[in-house]
Amino acid sequence: MKKESIKEMKVRLLDLLKKEAFKRGNFVLSSGKTSNYYLDGRVITLTPEGAYLVGSIILQLIKDMDVIGAGGPTLGADPIVGALAVLSHIENFPVKTFIVRKTAKEHGMQRQLEGPQLKEGERVLLVDDVATTGKALIEAKEALERMGVKVERAIVIVDRNEGAKEYLAKAGLALDSIFTIKDIDKDL
């Protein structure tokens, strides 16, 4: 199988997002904001092709960063980190992956962070499907920092251009996106 370039993968991913994930209507977002469109990233990241494309693109970006792992807030990050873990193993470039719960579980190990143990001082990247205000990414960053883990960057599939980049920058978190909402619909 011929290895695709990031550019080729992004073209395919954008097509999937436009056809399958983008919906018009009246929606209440997780941020509490209302919107006349919705972008359901999980419709893409929970498919074989979408998981492959998102995981491959992010893995290529990670290779140029000084991080040992990637993870993010549940539920948007869950399928992304699953794909990333598998692809990093296949490419012999192992990446620790993790999921950050909103709050620690009240049973079992009572952890807020699920996945391999992260050590104090390690650098990680946050991932998510969509960024609106960036609140979930900030909460994940704060949970990791309480453990002494360093978080300075986040990558999302789509930035809705509604203030997340600026909000995250104030919290010391640089936001990169594979796409912005303008790539999906020029009128937004």
C-alpha positions in Angstrom: 0.0 0.0 0.0 1.4 3.4 -1.0 2.0 5.8 1.9 -0.1 8.9 1.5 1.2 12.4 2.2 -0.5 14.5 4.8 -1.8 16.7 2.0 -3.5 13.7 0.4 -4.9 12.5 3.7 -6.3 16.0 4.5 -8.1 16.2 1.2 -9.8 12.9 2.0 -10.6 13.9 5.6 -12.1 17.2 4.6 -14.3 15.5 2.1 -15.6 13.1 4.9 -16.2 16.0 7.2 -18.2 17.9 4.6 -20.3 14.9 3.6 -20.8 13.1 6.9 -20.1 15.3 9.9 -21.3 18.8 9.0 -25.1 19.4 9.7 -27.2 22.6 9.5 -30.0 23.2 12.0 -30.4 24.6 15.6 -28.0 23.0 18.1 -26.8 23.6 21.7 -23.1 22.9 21.9 -21.2 21.4 24.9 -20.0 24.9 25.6 -23.6 26.0 26.1 -23.5 28.2 23.1 -26.2 27.8 20.4 -25.3 27.3 16.8 -26.9 27.0 13.4 -24.6 24.2 12.5 -23.0 21.2 14.2 -19.9 19.3 13.4 -20.0 15.7 14.8 -16.4 14.6 14.7 -17.2 11.2 16.1 -19.1 10.4 13.0 -15.7 10.5 11.3 -13.3 9.3 14.0 -15.4 6.2 14.8 -15.1 4.9 11.2 -12.1 2.9 9.9 -11.2 5.5 7.3 -11.7 8.5 9.5 -9.8 7.0 12.4 -6.9 6.1 10.1 -6.8 9.6 8.5 -7.1 11.6 11.8 -4.6 9.3 13.6 -2.1 9.4 10.7 -2.2 13.1 10.3 -1.8 13.8 14.1 1.0 11.1 14.3 2.9 12.8 11.6 2.6 16.2 13.4 3.7 14.6 16.7 6.9 13.3 15.2 8.1 16.9 15.0 7.2 17.7 18.6 8.9 17.1 21.9 6.1 15.0 23.4 5.9 11.5 24.7 2.1 11.2 24.6 -1.2 12.5 23.5 -4.7 12.4 24.9 -7.6 14.6 25.7 -11.0 15.1 27.1 -13.5 12.3 26.9 -15.5 11.7 24.6 -14.1 13.7 21.6 -10.5 12.4 22.2 -11.4 8.8 22.8 -11.4 7.5 19.2 -8.6 9.8 18.2 -6.2 8.4 20.9 -7.3 4.8 20.1 -6.3 5.3 16.4 -3.1 7.1 17.4 -2.0 4.3 19.7 -2.5 1.6 17.1 -0.8 3.6 14.3 2.1 4.7 16.5 2.7 1.0 17.2 2.5 0.0 13.5 5.0 2.8 12.6 7.3 1.8 15.5 7.0 5.3 17.0 5.2 4.5 20.3 3.1 7.3 21.7 1.5 7.0 25.2 -2.2 7.8 24.9 -4.6 8.7 27.6 -8.1 10.0 28.2 -9.0 12.8 30.8 -12.4 12.4 32.5 -14.2 15.6 33.7 -13.9 14.3 37.3 -12.2 11.3 38.9 -14.2 8.1 39.1 -15.7 7.4 42.4 -15.0 3.6 42.2 -12.1 1.4 41.1 -8.8 3.3 40.9 -10.6 6.6 41.3 -8.6 8.2 38.5 -9.3 11.2 36.4 -6.7 10.2 33.9 -7.1 6.8 32.1 -4.3 5.1 30.3 -0.6 4.4 30.9 1.0 6.1 33.8 2.4 9.6 33.0 5.4 10.8 35.0 6.0 14.2 36.5 7.8 16.4 34.0 6.8 14.5 30.9 5.4 16.5 28.0 2.2 15.6 26.3 -0.1 16.9 23.6 -3.9 17.4 23.9 -6.2 16.3 21.1 -9.9 16.7 20.5 -12.3 16.6 17.6 -13.7 20.1 17.7 -12.8 23.3 19.6 -15.4 26.0 20.2 -14.4 27.8 23.4 -11.6 25.4 24.4 -13.1 24.8 27.9 -12.7 21.0 27.8 -9.1 21.3 26.7 -8.3 23.8 29.6 -9.9 21.4 32.1 -7.8 18.5 30.7 -4.7 20.7 30.9 -5.4 21.6 34.5 -5.9 17.9 35.5 -2.6 17.0 33.9 -0.7 19.9 35.4 -1.9 18.9 38.9 0.0 15.6 38.2 3.1 17.6 37.1 2.7 16.7 33.4 3.6 19.5 31.0 1.0 20.5 28.4 1.8 23.3 26.0 0.0 22.3 22.7 -3.3 21.0 21.5 -4.4 19.8 18.1 -8.1 19.5 17.1 -9.6 18.3 13.8 -11.7 21.5 13.4 -11.5 24.9 15.1 -14.9 26.6 14.9 -13.1 30.0 15.1 -15.2 31.1 18.1 -12.4 32.1 20.5 -10.8 28.8 21.5 -7.4 29.7 20.1 -7.3 33.0 22.0 -8.7 31.5 25.3 -6.2 28.6 25.2 -3.3 31.0 24.5 -4.1 32.9 27.6 -3.9 29.6 29.5 -0.5 28.8 27.9 -1.8 26.3 25.4 -1.1 26.8 21.7 -3.9 25.5 19.5 -3.3 23.9 16.1 -6.2 22.6 14.0 -6.2 20.4 10.9 -9.0 22.5 9.6 -11.0 25.6 10.5 -14.8 25.8 10.0 -14.0 28.1 7.0 -12.5 25.1 5.2 -15.8 23.2 5.6 -18.1 26.1 4.8 -16.8 29.3 3.4 -19.9 31.2 4.6 -19.2 30.6 8.3 
